[in-house]
Amino acid sequence: MISQIHHGYHAKKRFGQHFLHDQYIINTIINAICPQYGQVMLEIGPGLGALTEKIEPLINKLTVIEIDRDLALYLKNNSQLKDKINILHQDALIFDFSNFSHKQGQLLRIFGNLPYNISTPLIFHLFSHINVIDDMHFMLQKEVADRLLANPGNKSYGRLSVMSQYYCQMFPVILVPANALTPTPKVKSTVVRFIPIRTIIQSPTRINSLNRITTAAFNQRRKKIRNSLQYLISLEELIKMNISPDLRAENISVLQYCQLADWLTKHY
């Protein structure tokens, strides 16, 4: 039977809690983040403080967002952290990162071991605040990380890949075995570094068009785009853009999807 208890705390399934305990993995993540004194560090889902306790000596202030009231209290009572930690008992999925950044007067450096069940919607929520983010480091389910990092032509390449690569450059940091966490999950994890692309167009209309195009294409990913996009863009327009109508969704680059989105924005 898989133990649900770590440091006397019983993991709550509804929050998707898995607590990191492998010191080599923890140290590798801290080295990748490389926190500096004076930076605005924000941790999502600190859990029992595996990363929190390692980062605390390196900086002057750390804010953590923790939805679990019991864990927030656990961290509040941690004598090592109490002088430097600002605990926000809130839901990261609806947290206003832009407002928080403006109050701090700096870009945010965000990190955390994200619950598998909210990682994708949380990443999209963070993308909506990308202008106030310096970088992000997240531990994610390996399957999700593979999709984020996938290139065109890869079976993992999909809508999540396109939208994520539109906003950020991403790099794998370390593969995390299941036994590095308690309770032990059924899958491996990967830590991913996100670096926002400052030159992207943040127009809501362009992003809406990109959403429409990628949704239409990947909902029928095995069809050629002459068919999957036929109600949005004509065969003639695809040819004018030098995008082959015989390509499938998984073979189209992020840049080409942006071309298609820009055409859609202009003509609809």
C-alpha positions, 0 to 999 in steps of 0.5 A: 500500500502506498503511504499517504503520510509524510512528516506526519501529514496525510496527503489530500487526494482532492488537492493532488498532493505529492510531497518531494523528499529527494534531496538531490532533486531538491538541490538540482531544482534550487540550483536551476532557479538560482534565487538572488537576494532582492528578487520577488520569489513566488512559490505555488503549492509549497506543500511541506516546504521541501523547496521553501526551506532551501530557498529561504536562506538565499533570499530576503522574502518569499511569498507562497500560495497554498490552497490547503488551510492545514498546510498553510498553518503548518508553514506558518508554524515553521520556526525556520521560515516565519521571519521571511515567508508571506503565506497567501491562503488562496487558489492559484488558479484565480490569483491575480499575479499582475496585481501582485507584481505591480504591488511589489514593483518587480517581475515575478520569479515563480516556481513550484511542484504543481499538482498534476490535476491543475497544471495545464489550466494553471499554466494557461492562467499564468500565460494571461499574466506573462508580462509580469513574469520573469521566469518560471520553474515547475515540476510537472507530470512527464506526459505534460512536460513532453507535450509542452516541449514537443516539436512539430512532427512529434506525436506529443506535439499538440495545442498545448505545445503551440500555445505554450511555445507562443508565450515561452521558451522552455527547457527541461531541467531534470527528470524526477522518478516517482519514488522521489515523492510521497505518496509515490505517484504512478508516473514520472515528473519533469522539471521545466524552465519557462522563459517568457518571450518578450517580443510576442504580440499580446493582442487578445484578438490574435490570441483568440484567433490562435486558440480557434485555429489550434483547436480546429486543427488538433480536434481533427489532428489526423486530417489534412488542414485543407479539411480540418480548417476548411470552414476558417481558411480556404485552400487558396489562402493556405497556398498564398501563405506558402502553407501546404494544404496537405499538412496535418496539425502536428506538422505545422510550426508555431510560426505558421500557426501565427500566420494562420491566426493573423489571417483569421484576425484580419478577415473575421 
